Structure formats: C-alpha cells, structure tokens
Amino acid sequence: MSAVAADLLAYIDTNTSETAGTDLFESGFTEQPDNQVCVIHFGGGDAERVMSASKTAPDIETALVQVLVRNTAMATANTKAQAIHALLDNLQEFSGASGTRYMLVESMAGEPHSVGVDDNHRWVYMANYEVMKARG
C-alpha cells in the first residue's frame, strides 16, 4: 500500500461522497461496484535537497498519482472526475493520515478526460497529478 495513494484516498473520502472500501479504492478498480473511484501511485520524480551545513537526505519528494473514475453513465463519470479534480488540483499544505506533510498537489495535464469504456461498457475518466511531499 502506498502512503501517498492512501493519504489522497483518505482526503477524497473525507471531502466527497465517495467512501473508502465501498466505492473508493487504491491501486486499481475492483470488479464491483460498477461505479467507483481509484487512486494509483505510479511513480515519482527527482527529490530536492535543501541548503544546510552538510549534505543531507532530500527534504522534498515528488510522487505521481493517477485518479480514475468509472461509472455506467458518461455524464456522471465526468462530473465525479471534475469534482475530485477541483478538490485536488492546486491543493496546498495539508497533512495526510500517515502524518506526511504535503506541500502541493497539481494536475499534470489539465482536466480529467475520458479514456473510453471498459469491457463492461462503463465509462472511465482519468487525471494525473504531481504531488510534492516532505520526505519521511
């Protein structure tokens, strides 16, 4: 389990109508329910070091996170994806459930967009985010 994905999942759970373990999951969709959201930590960027008396471990890390929304209705999938995007994009200075300090969450490529339908004809929308966090 990724602490970054778990922290963002908890933030979405607290601030939307989605419920962790019911229709909000980490690391990929489950087969059911049809309508759900998932948060996936899929990589990271370079760590940043800060000025100090000696070279120390990096203080800031960058994580890459994808949010996917699946729904049987295209309009509902889009609306939920846009609502989560409004919540996360440019989110600044919050502490995650893990105790990690997050400095910034920002969209990597604009607003969520459709990636089509899955094999069961459920619409999927996605957006990627860059997450700057304290190393810890």
C-alpha positions in Angstrom: 0.0 0.0 0.0 1.4 3.4 -1.0 1.2 6.1 1.7 0.7 8.8 -0.9 -2.2 7.0 -2.5 -3.6 6.1 0.9 -3.4 9.7 2.1 -5.1 11.1 -1.1 -7.7 8.4 -0.9 -8.4 9.4 2.7 -8.6 13.1 1.7 -11.1 12.2 -1.1 -13.1 10.1 1.3 -13.3 13.0 3.8 -14.2 15.6 1.3 -16.6 13.9 -1.2 -19.5 11.4 -1.1 -17.1 8.6 -2.0 -16.4 6.0 0.7 -13.1 4.2 1.1 -13.6 0.4 0.7 -17.1 0.8 -0.8 -16.7 2.9 -4.0 -13.2 4.4 -3.4 -10.1 2.1 -3.8 -6.4 2.2 -4.0 -4.3 0.7 -6.8 -7.0 -0.2 -9.3 -10.6 -0.9 -9.9 -12.4 -3.8 -8.3 -14.9 -5.8 -10.4 -17.8 -4.4 -8.4 -19.4 -1.9 -7.8 -19.8 -0.6 -11.3 -19.4 3.0 -10.1 -16.2 3.7 -8.3 -13.0 5.8 -8.0 -9.5 4.5 -7.6 -6.2 6.2 -6.7 -2.9 4.8 -8.0 0.6 5.9 -7.1 2.5 5.2 -10.3 5.9 6.8 -9.9 7.9 9.7 -8.8 10.3 12.4 -9.8 13.6 13.7 -8.5 14.0 14.5 -4.8 15.1 18.0 -3.8 17.8 18.8 -1.3 17.7 22.0 0.7 20.6 24.2 2.0 22.2 23.1 5.2 25.6 22.8 6.9 26.2 19.4 5.3 24.7 17.4 2.5 21.7 15.7 3.9 19.0 13.4 2.6 16.5 15.1 0.3 13.7 17.0 2.1 11.1 17.0 -0.7 10.0 14.2 -2.9 7.7 14.1 -5.9 5.1 11.4 -6.3 2.9 10.8 -9.4 -0.7 9.8 -8.8 -3.5 8.8 -11.1 -7.2 9.2 -10.2 -9.6 7.1 -12.3 -13.4 7.4 -12.1 -15.6 4.7 -13.5 -19.4 4.9 -14.0 -22.1 3.4 -16.1 -23.2 6.9 -17.1 -20.7 9.0 -19.0 -22.0 12.3 -17.6 -21.8 11.0 -14.0 -18.2 9.7 -14.5 -17.2 13.1 -15.9 -19.0 15.1 -13.1 -17.3 13.0 -10.4 -13.9 13.3 -12.1 -14.3 17.0 -12.3 -15.3 17.3 -8.7 -12.3 15.3 -7.5 -10.1 17.4 -9.8 -11.5 20.6 -8.3 -10.7 19.2 -4.8 -7.1 18.1 -5.6 -5.7 20.4 -8.3 -3.6 23.1 -6.5 -4.2 21.6 -3.1 -1.6 23.1 -0.8 -0.2 22.4 2.7 -2.1 19.5 4.3 -1.1 16.6 6.5 -2.1 13.1 5.4 -3.5 10.4 7.6 0.1 8.9 7.6 1.4 12.1 9.2 3.2 13.1 5.9 3.3 16.8 5.1 2.1 17.6 1.6 3.1 20.9 0.0 1.3 20.8 -3.3 -0.9 18.6 -5.5 -1.3 19.8 -9.1 -2.6 18.4 -12.3 0.0 17.2 -14.8 -2.1 17.6 -17.9 -5.2 19.7 -17.3 -8.6 18.5 -16.5 -9.8 14.9 -16.4 -10.6 13.2 -19.7 -12.3 10.1 -20.9 -10.3 7.1 -21.8 -13.4 5.4 -23.1 -15.3 2.4 -21.8 -14.1 -0.8 -20.2 -15.2 -4.3 -21.3 -18.4 -4.0 -19.3 -19.4 -0.7 -21.0 -18.6 1.5 -18.0 -17.1 4.9 -18.7 -13.7 5.7 -17.4 -12.2 9.2 -16.8 -8.7 9.9 -15.6 -6.4 12.6 -14.4 -2.7 12.5 -13.3 -1.3 14.6 -10.5 2.2 15.5 -9.3 2.4 15.5 -5.5 5.2 17.4 -3.7 5.6 16.0 -0.2 8.1 16.0 2.7 10.4 13.0 2.7 9.7 10.8 5.6 
